Amino acid sequence: MTPEIAVAHYPEGAGHATRMLAVAKALERGGATVRLAGGGAGTVFVERNGYEEYEPTPVDYIDTYQGGSLRQVFAESVPKTASRVTDYIAWLRETEPDALLTDDMFAAMAALRTDVPLYVLKHDVPALYDDRVERAGATFHTVFQHAAARDFFYPTVWPLSASDPEGVTRVPPVALDGDAHERGSHDVVVVPSHYSELDRIADVLERQGLDVVDVGSDEWDAVPSLLPYIRQADVVVCSGYSTVMDAAVAGTPCVVHPATDEQAAVGDWIERFDVDGFTVAEEPLDVVEAVASPPDAPAFENGAAVIADAVLDDLAERAPDEATAGPGGPGEPGESDAARPDAAGDDGGATAAATGRIAATARGAADRAVAATAAVGTALRASVLRGRRYAAAAGRTIASGATALARRIAAACRRVLAAAGSAAAAVAGRIRATGAGCRRYAAATAAVSAAVVAFTRGTVRARARRTRRGLAGGASAVASAVGRCAGGVATAARAGADGATSLADRAASLGAGLKRAVPSSE
């Protein structure tokens, strides 16, 4: 059976989309059917590669935090996050994929909520960040996704280090390949990120007589893949990690000019490990100098096929077990729609009933007001008849006034009824809006809660592993100490035995001397 795999990318910057597109194409080459989602800046590349994608509510934490403040994060990004999670939940429930492969932690939360098998592709691990808030966020989504996912793929250009997350699967850099273009070779490709501008650097390089392809210029039209352009260049200038991985796969020397905190951290790691094929330039002048004397070419394979093969093999191996499992997964009962906190209830009937009750109450009040007014009019007429002393004209005037009063009261009641109906409709609208908002936040809260549970579970497991390693090391040290002690005792025993033997020999010698001395004295 052909697996159907959902592939979702994070919306900040275009690089997330190109990475996930590379893996999506590799999955298709492996025989899978893919569905894409993500939105944001990468949508144009999705369309250029002939795909349509589902676009959940976009978020931009880089803009609201690095370019704003924590207050802006809570005012803008957090509400959009709730909407994004619930959008993903609805999409996954509608499409029912066999698995989700993503670099979007909000899609991962939705997968955890909907019991869709999860695979994660992530490079921005906690050690990349110096800012405490960013490091805390990276720690949460790394530990949570590692605990929730069947596999956590970690694409890098630097070697294995103690800063790598424990238990992840290291893979080569991931790049979106494409058909060769007709332009031919060129000197430099300048690739700004969504958050950087490299126009001035491109202008300076062109004034030096270099043939420059400036991806950030107004004349540039987006292409399905940058890799063919980078492959045919002598050097590439970039800010983001996606182009770093493109250059690594293309085998083109790369000058990194960071713009965001994450990009600066990537640059720090490239310098720390002295990665072949890359140099980091903090200032524009440093970029120009580095282009004039670029580093040696890098040499890496493309990790997209590695990830696709791993996912497809894992799904194939688990398929027989999952075919006999319940809808909630092996050993887990499925969750009915009625049990979901975000399941859509039939609030339309309840709203209509509430509106009807309000309208009926208003109509009853109007009827009672008319009846009371009529009773007042009748009593007045009876008083007029009984009090023959009053003039007939006065009686008619009073009766007429009572009738007019009744009409006015009835008209007022009708206005109250109309206003009550309008108010009821407004209340019903607000109830529907509030209900939808409550369902959305309930779903997001449930997904985030599940993520927190996974994060806690992952943290506990990591600490347990470290504790076991510590206990094993302590036991080894105790065993070594006991061995040394036993050796010391054995040495002392041998020394004691040697001393006893020597003492016995001396005693025997003394006894023999005494024995010889006794006969001689006789």
RODO-2510 file (C-alpha; in nm, 4 decimals, decimal comma):
residues 522
     n   res          X          Y          Z
     1     m     0,0000     0,0000     0,0000
     2     t     0,1345     0,3434    -0,0957
     3     p     0,1865     0,5545     0,2182
     4     e     0,0463     0,9061     0,2279
     5     i     0,2757     1,1403     0,4198
     6     a     0,1978     1,4946     0,5291
     7     v     0,4961     1,7292     0,5007
     8     a     0,4679     2,0572     0,6933
     9     h     0,7180     2,3421     0,7069
    10     y     0,7651     2,6328     0,9484
    11     p     0,6506     2,9705     0,8043
    12     e     0,9452     3,1922     0,9096
    13     g     1,1763     3,2366     0,6116
    14     a     1,1785     3,0419     0,2845
    15     g     1,4499     2,7947     0,3840
    16     h     1,2122     2,5824     0,5911
    17     a     0,9971     2,5272     0,2823
    18     t     1,2879     2,4376     0,0528
    19     r     1,4246     2,1839     0,3046
    20     m     1,0890     2,0125     0,3421
    21     l     1,0319     2,0242    -0,0351
    22     a     1,3614     1,8395    -0,0837
    23     v     1,2463     1,5609     0,1482
    24     a     0,8943     1,5598    -0,0038
    25     k     1,0409     1,4980    -0,3495
    26     a     1,2638     1,2231    -0,2103
    27     l     0,9574     1,0616    -0,0501
    28     e     0,7773     1,0709    -0,3843
    29     r     1,0766     0,9086    -0,5536
    30     g     1,0499     0,6382    -0,2888
    31     g     0,6869     0,5698    -0,3821
    32     a     0,4974     0,7801    -0,1272
    33     t     0,2172     1,0308    -0,1845
    34     v     0,2751     1,3660    -0,0136
    35     r     0,0558     1,6539     0,1053
    36     l     0,2190     1,9868     0,1895
    37     a     0,1311     2,2530     0,4457
    38     g     0,3008     2,5498     0,6106
    39     g     0,2378     2,8847     0,4427
    40     g     0,4471     3,1936     0,5071
    41     a     0,7463     3,3102     0,3049
    42     g     0,8149     2,9665     0,1541
    43     t     0,4797     2,9321    -0,0248
    44     v     0,6203     3,0788    -0,3473
    45     f     0,8788     2,7973    -0,3682
    46     v     0,6092     2,5388    -0,3049
    47     e     0,4119     2,6780    -0,5989
    48     r     0,7212     2,7012    -0,8225
    49     n     0,7758     2,3285    -0,7674
    50     g     0,4238     2,2457    -0,8817
    51     y     0,2604     2,1793    -0,5437
    52     e    -0,0403     2,3241    -0,3679
    53     e    -0,0281     2,3474     0,0089
    54     y    -0,2575     2,4043     0,3029
    55     e    -0,1796     2,7381     0,4704
    56     p    -0,2558     2,7502     0,8441
    57     t    -0,2444     3,0767     1,0395
    58     p     0,1145     3,2115     1,0054
    59     v     0,3359     3,3067     1,3005
    60     d     0,6599     3,5059     1,3130
    61     y     0,8422     3,4867     1,6462
    62     i     1,1647     3,6204     1,4941
    63     d     0,9901     3,9429     1,3970
    64     t     0,7893     3,9863     1,7192
    65     y     1,0757     3,8943     1,9572
    66     q     1,4061     3,9809     1,7896
    67     g     1,2456     4,2794     1,6157
    68     g     0,9962     4,3574     1,8916
    69     s     0,9488     4,2541     2,2547
    70     l     0,8038     3,9866     2,4828
    71     r     0,4879     4,1972     2,5076
    72     q     0,4532     4,1859     2,1311
    73     v     0,5079     3,8098     2,1374
    74     f     0,2197     3,7610     2,3819
    75     a    -0,0038     4,0112     2,2038
    76     e     0,0510     3,8829     1,8483
    77     s     0,2349     3,5531     1,8178
    78     v     0,0723     3,3605     2,1026
    79     p    -0,2884     3,4047     1,9788
    80     k    -0,1778     3,3137     1,6262
    81     t    -0,0013     3,0087     1,7656
    82     a    -0,3293     2,8784     1,9087
    83     s    -0,4948     2,9272     1,5713
    84     r    -0,2057     2,7590     1,3882
    85     v    -0,2192     2,4507     1,6126
    86     t    -0,5966     2,4133     1,5731
    87     d    -0,5680     2,4689     1,1969
    88     y    -0,3168     2,1838     1,1782
    89     i    -0,5390     1,9622     1,3952
    90     a    -0,8320     2,0160     1,1588
    91     w    -0,6122     1,9531     0,8526
    92     l    -0,4657     1,6296     0,9892
    93     r    -0,8082     1,5005     1,0897
    94     e    -0,9459     1,5827     0,7470
    95     t    -0,6595     1,4301     0,5443
    96     e    -0,5760     1,1376     0,7802
    97     p    -0,2155     1,0846     0,6604
    98     d    -0,0099     0,7777     0,7512
    99     a     0,2586     1,0029     0,9005
   100     l     0,3704     1,3658     0,9402
   101     l     0,7234     1,4850     0,8647
   102     t     0,7805     1,8424     0,9802
   103     d     1,0176     2,1105     1,1036
   104     d     0,7242     2,3033     1,2542
   105     m     0,6757     2,2424     1,6272
   106     f     0,3115     2,3525     1,6035
   107     a     0,2417     2,0837     1,3440
   108     a     0,4179     1,8405     1,5785
   109     m     0,1789     1,9415     1,8587
   110     a    -0,1148     1,8761     1,6272
   111     a     0,0255     1,5339     1,5330
   112     l     0,0554     1,4445     1,8998
   113     r    -0,3044     1,5525     1,9526
   114     t    -0,4390     1,3542     1,6534
   115     d    -0,2228     1,0398     1,7005
   116     v    -0,0523     1,0819     1,3631
   117     p     0,2950     0,9158     1,3570
   118     l     0,5510     1,1973     1,3769
   119     y     0,8967     1,2439     1,2234
   120     v     1,0908     1,5661     1,2887
   121     l     1,3622     1,7470     1,0907
   122     k     1,5288     2,0130     1,3051
   123     h     1,8636     2,1908     1,3228
   124     d     1,8039     2,4842     1,5638
   125     v     1,8947     2,3051     1,8872
   126     p     1,9323     2,4787     2,2286
   127     a     2,3121     2,5043     2,2141
   128     l     2,2842     2,7404     1,9158
   129     y     2,1369     3,0199     2,1293
   130     d     2,2952     3,2498     2,3882
   131     d     1,9739     3,4433     2,4651
   132     r     1,8033     3,2759     2,7633
   133     v     1,4514     3,3158     2,6257
   134     e     1,5467     3,1719     2,2861
   135     r     1,7463     2,8908     2,4481
   136     a     1,4493     2,8040     2,6720
   137     g     1,2171     2,7942     2,3710
   138     a     1,4617     2,5792     2,1733
   139     t     1,5015     2,3452     2,4714
   140     f     1,1262     2,2985     2,4984
   141     h     1,0558     2,2271     2,1348
   142     t     1,3655     2,0074     2,0956
   143     v     1,2947     1,7881     2,3999
   144     f     0,9206     1,7750     2,3302
   145     q     0,9602     1,6809     1,9635
   146     h     1,2344     1,4281     2,0384
   147     a     1,0074     1,2618     2,2953
   148     a     0,7006     1,2673     2,0683
   149     a     0,8625     1,1709     1,7369
   150     r     0,9498     0,8294     1,6070
   151     d     1,2723     0,9809     1,4767
   152     f     1,4396     1,3217     1,5115
   153     f     1,6615     1,4046     1,2112
   154     y     1,9407     1,6546     1,2798
   155     p     2,1037     1,7934     0,9596
   156     t     2,4472     1,9444     1,0174
   157     v     2,7654     2,0525     0,8419
   158     w     2,9715     2,0397     1,1628
   159     p     3,1095     1,7257     1,3270
   160     l     2,9653     1,5357     1,6223
   161     s     2,9972     1,7293     1,9488
   162     a     2,8892     1,7188     2,3117
   163     s     2,6393     1,9984     2,2357
   164     d     2,4326     1,7763     2,0049
   165     p     2,0943     1,6704     2,1485
   166     e     2,1092     1,3199     2,2900
   167     g     1,9470     1,0435     2,0880
   168     v     1,8933     1,2342     1,7611
   169     t     1,9725     1,0943     1,4167
   170     r     2,2476     1,2977     1,2519
   171     v     2,2020     1,3316     0,8750
   172     p     2,3928     1,5193     0,6027
   173     p     2,2760     1,8694     0,5054
   174     v     1,9440     1,8842     0,3178
   175     a     1,9109     2,0786    -0,0090
   176     l     1,6401     2,1140    -0,2751
   177     d     1,7880     2,0154    -0,6125
   178     g     1,6529     2,1131    -0,9517
   179     d     1,7197     2,1215    -1,3233
   180     a     2,0265     2,3030    -1,4532
   181     h     1,9614     2,6560    -1,5794
   182     e     2,0709     2,8069    -1,9096
   183     r     2,2670     3,1017    -1,7768
   184     g     2,5906     2,9091    -1,7363
   185     s     2,8649     2,9703    -1,4823
   186     h     2,9045     3,2916    -1,2837
   187     d     3,1383     3,4283    -1,0206
   188     v     2,9173     3,4906    -0,7182
   189     v     2,5621     3,4086    -0,6055
   190     v     2,4321     3,6407    -0,3313
   191     v     2,1428     3,4902    -0,1329
   192     p     1,9839     3,7075     0,1389
   193     s     1,7520     3,5502     0,3921
   194     h     1,3989     3,6685     0,4733
   195     y     1,5527     3,8831     0,7505
   196     s     1,8694     4,0179     0,5841
   197     e     1,9656     4,2551     0,3010
   198     l     2,2766     4,1974     0,0925
   199     d     2,2082     4,4427    -0,1925
   200     r     2,5001     4,6734    -0,1078
   201     i     2,7415     4,3816    -0,0925
   202     a     2,6188     4,2632    -0,4338
   203     d     2,6682     4,6156    -0,5751
   204     v     3,0245     4,6341    -0,4446
   205     l     3,1097     4,2940    -0,5926
   206     e     2,9640     4,3964    -0,9299
   207     r     3,1682     4,7194    -0,9274
   208     q     3,4759     4,5028    -0,8850
   209     g     3,3932     4,3395    -1,2174
   210     l     3,2461     4,0136    -1,0882
   211     d     2,9499     3,8392    -1,2516
   212     v     2,6966     3,8429    -0,9666
   213     v     2,3572     3,6719    -0,9379
   214     d     2,1693     3,8712    -0,6714
   215     v     1,8721     3,6667    -0,5531
   216     g     1,7464     3,9619    -0,3498
   217     s     1,7252     4,2107    -0,6376
   218     d     1,3985     4,3330    -0,7877
   219     e     1,4959     4,1800    -1,1229
   220     w     1,5206     3,8303    -0,9761
   221     d     1,2253     3,5952    -1,0219
   222     a     1,1905     3,3048    -0,7814
   223     v     1,3010     2,9699    -0,9286
   224     p     1,2097     2,6174    -0,8184
   225     s     1,5604     2,5579    -0,6831
   226     l     1,8713     2,7671    -0,6189
   227     l     2,1022     2,4678    -0,6049
   228     p     2,1836     2,4652    -0,9813
   229     y     2,2840     2,8340    -0,9640
   230     i     2,4966     2,7776    -0,6546
   231     r     2,6572     2,4699    -0,8084
   232     q     2,7726     2,6701    -1,1122
   233     a     2,9164     2,9612    -0,9092
   234     d     3,2694     3,0092    -0,7798
   235     v     3,1469     3,1296    -0,4397
   236     v     2,8154     3,1976    -0,2632
   237     v     2,7392     3,4730    -0,0096
   238     c     2,4476     3,4062     0,2263
   239     s     2,2965     3,4610     0,5713
   240     g     2,0716     3,1641     0,6398
   241     y     2,1435     2,8032     0,7236
   242     s     1,9409     2,6725     0,4282
   243     t     2,1852     2,8279     0,1816
   244     v     2,4728     2,6990     0,3954
   245     m     2,3364     2,3483     0,3384
   246     d     2,2808     2,4233    -0,0326
   247     a     2,6443     2,5283    -0,0662
   248     a     2,7597     2,2185     0,1228
   249     v     2,5677     1,9871    -0,1118
   250     a     2,6660     2,1888    -0,4234
   251     g     3,0356     2,1817    -0,3295
   252     t     3,0633     2,5616    -0,3613
   253     p     3,2744     2,7724    -0,1188
   254     c     3,0484     2,9798     0,1055
   255     v     3,0840     3,3151     0,2860
   256     v     2,8340     3,3447     0,5724
   257     h     2,7172     3,6943     0,6731
   258     p     2,4715     3,6380     0,9636
   259     a     2,1692     3,8600     1,0371
   260     t     1,9543     3,6894     1,3043
   261     d     2,0543     3,5316     1,6352
   262     e     2,0163     3,1820     1,4929
   263     q     2,2291     3,2677     1,1895
   264     a     2,4973     3,4188     1,4135
   265     a     2,4963     3,0973     1,6199
   266     v     2,5395     2,8883     1,3045
   267     g     2,8334     3,1089     1,2108
   268     d     2,9863     3,0606     1,5569
   269     w     2,9627     2,6834     1,5227
   270     i     3,1159     2,6891     1,1744
   271     e     3,4104     2,8854     1,3133
   272     r     3,4335     2,6749     1,6308
   273     f     3,4662     2,3498     1,4341
   274     d     3,6599     2,5080     1,1460
   275     v     3,4231     2,3500     0,8913
   276     d     3,5839     2,3067     0,5488
   277     g     3,4296     2,5136     0,2702
   278     f     3,2988     2,8000     0,4853
   279     t     3,4135     3,1312     0,6263
   280     v     3,2180     3,3742     0,8446
   281     a     3,2270     3,7485     0,7747
   282     e     3,0684     3,9760     1,0334
   283     e     3,1080     4,3033     0,8385
   284     p     3,0335     4,3841     0,4707
   285     l     3,4013     4,4656     0,4069
   286     d     3,4942     4,1239     0,5468
   287     v     3,2534     3,9662     0,2974
   288     v     3,4214     4,1372     0,0028
   289     e     3,7647     4,0270     0,1227
   290     a     3,6461     3,6688     0,1762
   291     v     3,5014     3,6525    -0,1756
   292     a     3,8375     3,7590    -0,3148
   293     s     4,0011     3,4723    -0,1260
   294     p     3,7353     3,2052    -0,0721
   295     p     3,7836     2,8864     0,1316
   296     d     3,8264     2,5409    -0,0203
   297     a     3,5176     2,3729    -0,1622
   298     p     3,3040     2,1690     0,0817
   299     a     3,2070     1,8072     0,0139
   300     f     2,8781     1,6678     0,1519
   301     e     2,6060     1,4346     0,0260
   302     n     2,2386     1,5378     0,0235
   303     g     2,0537     1,4198     0,3338
   304     a     1,7042     1,4403     0,1767
   305     a     1,7187     1,0848     0,0416
   306     v     1,8631     0,9590     0,3713
   307     i     1,5641     1,0976     0,5621
   308     a     1,3072     0,9751     0,3081
   309     d     1,4493     0,6226     0,3107
   310     a     1,4515     0,6135     0,6909
   311     v     1,0871     0,7267     0,7158
   312     l     0,9614     0,4862     0,4492
   313     d     1,1557     0,1924     0,5965
   314     d     1,0210     0,2662     0,9438
   315     l     0,6605     0,2866     0,8200
   316     a     0,7017    -0,0395     0,6283
   317     e     0,8437    -0,2181     0,9333
   318     r     0,5648    -0,0966     1,1616
   319     a     0,2789    -0,1552     0,9153
   320     p     0,1993    -0,5188     1,0167
   321     d     0,1789    -0,4257     1,3868
   322     e    -0,0315    -0,1158     1,3278
   323     a    -0,2735    -0,3032     1,1018
   324     t    -0,3902    -0,5008     1,4077
   325     a    -0,3781    -0,2090     1,6515
   326     g    -0,6646     0,0148     1,7559
   327     p    -0,7282     0,3533     1,5967
   328     g    -0,5291     0,5208     1,8723
   329     g    -0,2152     0,3218     1,7908
   330     p    -0,0726    -0,0060     1,9274
   331     g    -0,2215    -0,0781     2,2653
   332     e    -0,4116     0,2512     2,2747
   333     p    -0,7861     0,2917     2,2206
   334     g    -0,8953     0,5484     1,9663
   335     e    -1,0439     0,8768     2,0783
   336     s    -1,3942     0,9502     1,9636
   337     d    -1,4877     1,2888     1,8308
   338     a    -1,7278     1,3330     2,1193
   339     a    -1,4433     1,2983     2,3689
   340     r    -1,2296     1,5666     2,2079
   341     p    -1,2335     1,9013     2,3839
   342     d    -1,2174     2,0710     2,0459
   343     a    -1,4895     1,8582     1,8826
   344     a    -1,7512     2,0748     1,7176
   345     g    -2,0745     2,0615     1,9209
   346     d    -2,4205     2,1308     1,7822
   347     d    -2,4361     2,4802     1,9266
   348     g    -2,6683     2,5973     1,6467
   349     g    -2,9707     2,4176     1,7988
   350     a    -2,8896     2,5401     2,1487
   351     t    -2,8556     2,8968     2,0213
   352     a    -3,1834     2,8769     1,8331
   353     a    -3,3568     2,7383     2,1423
   354     a    -3,2157     3,0193     2,3560
   355     t    -3,3287     3,2767     2,1002
   356     g    -3,6756     3,1216     2,0938
   357     r    -3,7035     3,1311     2,4702
   358     i    -3,6029     3,4958     2,4794
   359     a    -3,8540     3,5837     2,2076
   360     a    -4,1320     3,3834     2,3781
   361     t    -4,0621     3,5590     2,7066
   362     a    -4,0795     3,8962     2,5363
   363     r    -4,4049     3,8053     2,3592
   364     g    -4,5553     3,6848     2,6901
   365     a    -4,4640     4,0113     2,8572
   366     a    -4,6239     4,2077     2,5747
   367     d    -4,9401     3,9975     2,5913
   368     r    -4,9623     4,0422     2,9663
   369     a    -4,9139     4,4175     2,9277
   370     v    -5,1955     4,4386     2,6695
   371     a    -5,4256     4,2276     2,8891
   372     a    -5,3523     4,4429     3,1919
   373     t    -5,4186     4,7558     2,9926
   374     a    -5,7481     4,6162     2,8665
   375     a    -5,8472     4,5285     3,2253
   376     v    -5,7692     4,8832     3,3314
   377     g    -5,9827     5,0178     3,0465
   378     t    -6,2753     4,7907     3,1388
   379     a    -6,2591     4,8943     3,5039
   380     l    -6,2642     5,2556     3,4040
   381     r    -6,5640     5,2041     3,1809
   382     a    -6,7475     5,0245     3,4653
   383     s    -6,6716     5,3114     3,6951
   384     v    -6,8150     5,5528     3,4421
   385     l    -7,1349     5,3501     3,4097
   386     r    -7,1747     5,3137     3,7844
   387     g    -7,1050     5,6773     3,8419
   388     r    -7,3935     5,8141     3,6400
   389     r    -7,3055     6,1498     3,7813
   390     y    -7,0108     6,1687     3,5413
   391     a    -7,0821     6,3012     3,2006
   392     a    -7,0845     6,0602     2,9060
   393     a    -6,8237     6,2775     2,7361
   394     a    -6,5883     6,2386     3,0303
   395     g    -6,6358     5,8616     3,0198
   396     r    -6,5585     5,8466     2,6510
   397     t    -6,2518     6,0607     2,7037
   398     i    -6,1230     5,8367     2,9784
   399     a    -6,1945     5,5230     2,7759
   400     s    -6,0235     5,6754     2,4732
   401     g    -5,7236     5,7682     2,6834
   402     a    -5,7039     5,4173     2,8221
   403     t    -5,7192     5,2711     2,4722
   404     a    -5,4505     5,5071     2,3505
   405     l    -5,2417     5,4125     2,6521
   406     a    -5,2948     5,0472     2,5700
   407     r    -5,1840     5,1056     2,2132
   408     r    -4,8750     5,2913     2,3282
   409     i    -4,7909     5,0172     2,5759
   410     a    -4,8467     4,7535     2,3086
   411     a    -4,6250     4,9491     2,0661
   412     a    -4,3608     4,9818     2,3335
   413     c    -4,3815     4,6090     2,4001
   414     r    -4,3436     4,5381     2,0294
   415     r    -4,0336     4,7563     2,0252
   416     v    -3,9036     4,5718     2,3302
   417     l    -3,9745     4,2444     2,1520
   418     a    -3,7887     4,3609     1,8409
   419     a    -3,4967     4,4839     2,0502
   420     a    -3,4986     4,1568     2,2441
   421     g    -3,4900     3,9644     1,9177
   422     s    -3,1958     4,1724     1,7935
   423     a    -3,0193     4,1338     2,1261
   424     a    -3,0851     3,7606     2,1186
   425     a    -2,9381     3,7393     1,7682
   426     a    -2,6332     3,9381     1,8812
   427     v    -2,5952     3,7181     2,1889
   428     a    -2,6282     3,4104     1,9709
   429     g    -2,3572     3,5449     1,7400
   430     r    -2,1313     3,6130     2,0322
   431     i    -2,2045     3,2682     2,1743
   432     r    -2,1077     3,1118     1,8422
   433     a    -1,7905     3,3232     1,8178
   434     t    -1,7017     3,2560     2,1802
   435     g    -1,7707     2,8855     2,1345
   436     a    -1,5448     2,8728     1,8291
   437     g    -1,2725     3,0609     2,0149
   438     c    -1,3082     2,8342     2,3168
   439     r    -1,2855     2,5261     2,0978
   440     r    -0,9799     2,6676     1,9225
   441     y    -0,8007     2,7512     2,2464
   442     a    -0,9088     2,4229     2,4047
   443     a    -0,7563     2,2314     2,1151
   444     a    -0,4389     2,4381     2,1269
   445     t    -0,4193     2,4000     2,5053
   446     a    -0,4650     2,0252     2,4778
   447     a    -0,1931     2,0058     2,2132
   448     v     0,0463     2,2216     2,4152
   449     s    -0,0317     2,0156     2,7280
   450     a     0,0537     1,6981     2,5402
   451     a     0,3738     1,8653     2,4233
   452     v     0,4608     1,9574     2,7832
   453     v     0,3999     1,5974     2,8904
   454     a     0,6283     1,4751     2,6121
   455     f     0,8876     1,7365     2,7101
   456     t     0,8725     1,6239     3,0748
   457     r     0,8948     1,2586     2,9758
   458     g     1,1961     1,3289     2,7557
   459     t     1,3671     1,5265     3,0330
   460     v     1,3075     1,2517     3,2900
   461     r     1,4399     0,9876     3,0522
   462     a     1,7520     1,1916     2,9810
   463     r     1,8169     1,2404     3,3532
   464     a     1,7590     0,8690     3,4149
   465     r     2,0154     0,7840     3,1483
   466     r     2,2653     1,0218     3,3042
   467     t     2,1934     0,8749     3,6501
   468     r     2,2473     0,5201     3,5216
   469     r     2,5756     0,6229     3,3652
   470     g     2,6792     0,7879     3,6939
   471     l     2,5882     0,4794     3,8992
   472     a     2,7741     0,2543     3,6554
   473     g     3,0811     0,4764     3,6851
   474     g     3,0546     0,4734     4,0664
   475     a     3,0228     0,0939     4,0764
   476     s     3,3291     0,0605     3,8561
   477     a     3,5256     0,2901     4,0877
   478     v     3,4158     0,0892     4,3953
   479     a     3,5123    -0,2368     4,2247
   480     s     3,8499    -0,0908     4,1382
   481     a     3,9008     0,0245     4,4983
   482     v     3,8015    -0,3178     4,6321
   483     g     4,0470    -0,4792     4,3910
   484     r     4,3255    -0,2515     4,5060
   485     c     4,2367    -0,3272     4,8686
   486     a     4,2370    -0,7008     4,8031
   487     g     4,5742    -0,6701     4,6348
   488     g     4,7101    -0,4858     4,9360
   489     v     4,5811    -0,7539     5,1729
   490     a     4,7354    -1,0273     4,9598
   491     t     5,0669    -0,8433     4,9557
   492     a     5,0538    -0,8002     5,3332
   493     a     4,9696    -1,1694     5,3751
   494     r     5,2637    -1,2682     5,1613
   495     a     5,4904    -1,0377     5,3578
   496     g     5,3581    -1,1864     5,6845
   497     a     5,4146    -1,5399     5,5564
   498     d     5,7675    -1,4533     5,4503
   499     g     5,8337    -1,2993     5,7913
   500     a     5,6956    -1,6056     5,9706
   501     t     5,9091    -1,8348     5,7573
   502     s     6,2160    -1,6264     5,8304
   503     l     6,1366    -1,6302     6,2045
   504     a     6,0874    -2,0066     6,1974
   505     d     6,4202    -2,0514     6,0217
   506     r     6,5924    -1,8387     6,2827
   507     a     6,4228    -2,0319     6,5644
   508     a     6,5327    -2,3604     6,4084
   509     s     6,8873    -2,2329     6,3734
   510     l     6,8897    -2,1194     6,7348
   511     g     6,7548    -2,4570     6,8495
   512     a     7,0218    -2,6396     6,6532
   513     g     7,2911    -2,4179     6,8061
   514     l     7,1638    -2,4866     7,1559
   515     k     7,1548    -2,8586     7,0861
   516     r     7,5146    -2,8572     6,9754
   517     a     7,6154    -2,6500     7,2754
   518     v     7,4698    -2,8941     7,5348
   519     p     7,6832    -3,2048     7,4460
   520     s     7,9954    -3,0031     7,4229
   521     s     7,9470    -2,8795     7,7772
   522     e     7,9018    -3,2303     7,9111
***
